[in-house]
Amino acid sequence: MATMPVNARVKKHRDALRMAGLRPVQIWVPDTRLPHFAQECRRQSRIAAQADMADTDMQQLMDAALSDVDGWTA
């Protein structure tokens, strides 16, 4: 029994997905392997935390929203 070449299997799979109404998309995401990735995460987290501390109205809104979920079940 001859096996189907990889590119033919990939094409068949993609064609089946397209027939199911799906289409391929390309998504670019940060490369977590880069040496400066963790440092950049910390930097952005600090900025977000500082903004949160400075916005007391947002904190009150979040506290009110949190208290509104009492009794909810998953």
VOVEXGU-621937 format. One record per residue (C-alpha): residue number from 1; z, y, x. Coordinates in pm, whole numbers, plus 32768, in hexadecimal, padded with zeros to 4 digits. Layout:
BEGIN
+-----+------+------+------+
! pos !    w !    v !    u !
+-----+------+------+------+
! NUM !    Z !    Y !    X !
...
+-----+------+------+------+
***
This chain:
BEGIN
+-----+------+------+------+
! pos !    w !    v !    u !
+-----+------+------+------+
!   1 ! 8000 ! 8000 ! 8000 !
!   2 ! 7F93 ! 814B ! 809B !
!   3 ! 808C ! 8265 ! 808B !
!   4 ! 8023 ! 83B9 ! 800D !
!   5 ! 801B ! 84C9 ! 811C !
!   6 ! 813B ! 85C0 ! 810C !
!   7 ! 8060 ! 86E9 ! 80AD !
!   8 ! 7FCF ! 8623 ! 7F88 !
!   9 ! 812D ! 85C7 ! 7F0C !
!  10 ! 819D ! 8731 ! 7F28 !
!  11 ! 8069 ! 87A7 ! 7E69 !
!  12 ! 80A3 ! 86A2 ! 7D59 !
!  13 ! 8210 ! 870C ! 7D39 !
!  14 ! 81B8 ! 887E ! 7D2D !
!  15 ! 80A5 ! 8840 ! 7C2E !
!  16 ! 81A0 ! 8785 ! 7B52 !
!  17 ! 8292 ! 88A8 ! 7B69 !
!  18 ! 817F ! 899E ! 7B0C !
!  19 ! 811F ! 88C1 ! 79E4 !
!  20 ! 828D ! 88D6 ! 7978 !
!  21 ! 8268 ! 8A51 ! 796A !
!  22 ! 830C ! 8AA3 ! 7AB7 !
!  23 ! 8281 ! 8B71 ! 7BD2 !
!  24 ! 82E3 ! 8B8D ! 7D3F !
!  25 ! 8393 ! 8CC1 ! 7DC3 !
!  26 ! 83FB ! 8D26 ! 7F1F !
!  27 ! 855C ! 8DA9 ! 7F53 !
!  28 ! 85D1 ! 8E48 ! 8094 !
!  29 ! 8745 ! 8E26 ! 80DC !
!  30 ! 881C ! 8E95 ! 8201 !
!  31 ! 8820 ! 8DA9 ! 8329 !
!  32 ! 898A ! 8D37 ! 833B !
!  33 ! 894D ! 8CA1 ! 8493 !
!  34 ! 8922 ! 8DF3 ! 853A !
!  35 ! 8A43 ! 8E5A ! 861E !
!  36 ! 8A81 ! 8FA5 ! 856D !
!  37 ! 8A7C ! 8F15 ! 840A !
!  38 ! 8BF7 ! 8EE8 ! 83EA !
!  39 ! 8C36 ! 9041 ! 847E !
!  40 ! 8B47 ! 90DE ! 8382 !
!  41 ! 8BF4 ! 9025 ! 8264 !
!  42 ! 8D44 ! 90AF ! 82D3 !
!  43 ! 8CB3 ! 920F ! 82F0 !
!  44 ! 8C20 ! 9207 ! 8192 !
!  45 ! 8D5E ! 916D ! 8104 !
!  46 ! 8E2D ! 9287 ! 8198 !
!  47 ! 8D46 ! 938A ! 80FD !
!  48 ! 8D5D ! 92E0 ! 7FA8 !
!  49 ! 8EDA ! 92C5 ! 7FC2 !
!  50 ! 8EF9 ! 9435 ! 801D !
!  51 ! 8E1C ! 9496 ! 7EF7 !
!  52 ! 8EED ! 93BC ! 7E0E !
!  53 ! 9033 ! 945C ! 7E85 !
!  54 ! 8FA3 ! 95B8 ! 7E55 !
!  55 ! 8F2E ! 9573 ! 7CF0 !
!  56 ! 906C ! 955F ! 7C22 !
!  57 ! 8FAA ! 956D ! 7ADA !
!  58 ! 8EEF ! 9431 ! 7B3A !
!  59 ! 9034 ! 9381 ! 7B92 !
!  60 ! 90C5 ! 93DB ! 7A3E !
!  61 ! 8F8A ! 935D ! 7993 !
!  62 ! 8F98 ! 9216 ! 7A54 !
!  63 ! 910A ! 91E8 ! 7A03 !
!  64 ! 90C3 ! 9225 ! 7891 !
!  65 ! 8FA1 ! 9131 ! 7896 !
!  66 ! 9075 ! 9029 ! 7941 !
!  67 ! 918B ! 904A ! 7843 !
!  68 ! 908A ! 901D ! 772D !
!  69 ! 9032 ! 8EBA ! 7799 !
!  70 ! 918D ! 8E2A ! 775A !
!  71 ! 916B ! 8CF0 ! 7689 !
!  72 ! 8FFD ! 8CB2 ! 76DC !
!  73 ! 8FAA ! 8B4C ! 7730 !
!  74 ! 8E98 ! 8AC5 ! 7809 !
+-----+------+------+------+
***
